[in-house]
């Protein structure tokens, strides 16, 4: 049962784990922010509502940055 659960967890979350490891190597603060987002989505009662709002905010930020309207907030100019 433990092996089956481990394989399921690895199968569904491998990309998240890869992002968290890469982000943690670059910046512990960004890794903690991503971990907090996942925590809110998974454990709080209204996490599904937060999930959609946060996803739309990230898509909007990606569009605005790709159009060159603003610089990436973490680049500092």
Secondary structure, 3 states (H helix, E strand, C coil): CHHHHHHHHHHHHHHHHHHHHHHHHHCHHHHHHHHHHHHHHHHCCCHHHHHHHHHHHHHHHHHHHHCCCCCCCCCCC
